[in-house]
Amino acid sequence: MAHAMSDDQVAGELRKMTAFIRQEALEKAKEIQIKADEEFAIEKSKLVRQETSSIDSEYEKKFKKAGMSQQITRSTLANKTRIKVLSARQELLDKLFEQARGKLAEYSKDKGKYQELCKNLILEGLYAMNESKVVVRARKEDYDVVKKAIESAKEEYKKSLDLNEVKVDLDEKNPQPEGCSGGVSVVGGAGRIDINNTLDERLKLLETDALPMVRTRLFGKNENRKFSD
């Protein structure tokens, strides 16, 4: 038959049970805290990675945008600079040919050289026409020089092609217009064909044909040009 516990024994058992329950509660609370800390750390790491990725992505977008903006700015500045350089070059070339145009009239002052030039210009027209009858037009003030040039050109032309006769007349009814710097026009084909060998026209041709060479002489070869003019 069991003996009843005394009050002291009951109190002792209660203390033991209380201590056990308390210990269990502490260990459970600690376990919960550890798990909560782990989950918090995982969630925190996840959020940090997401934010970091978002920041990296935003930075990359801004970096690309800034790079593109810089490229556009550089390209715009380069184009503006190129246009300014080309404009300055063209201005210089225009000035150069304008100066040459202003000196054309001076060429006729040396009568000997000018007569030889007119002879060669007439000859060029004769060879191009290949006709037995042409007329030559010149400035009124050049008539005397051009008449002599015509005779020289006729003789040389006949001799070179072994011809008996070729008719080359000075058209005094239709002189070169005012402002003409000199030279001649050779007209054939019953007036339908006009070879303009005036000094002004030859300078225009030079501006077109010799411009690439003049540009290269003045500014050097352009390495960016794939084809020549």
Secondary structure, 3 states (H helix, E strand, C coil): CCCCCCHHHHHHHHHHHHHHHHHHHHHHHHHHHHHHHHHHHHHHHHHHHHHHHHHHHHHHHHHHHHHHHHHHHHHHHHHHHHHHHHHHHHHHHHHHHHHHHHHHHHHCCCHHHHHHHHHHHHHHHHHHHCCCEEEEECCHHHHHHHHHHHHHHHHHHHHHHCCCCCEEEECCCCCCCCCCCCEEEEEECCCCEEEEEEHHHHHHHHHHHCHHHHHHHHHCCCCCCCCCC
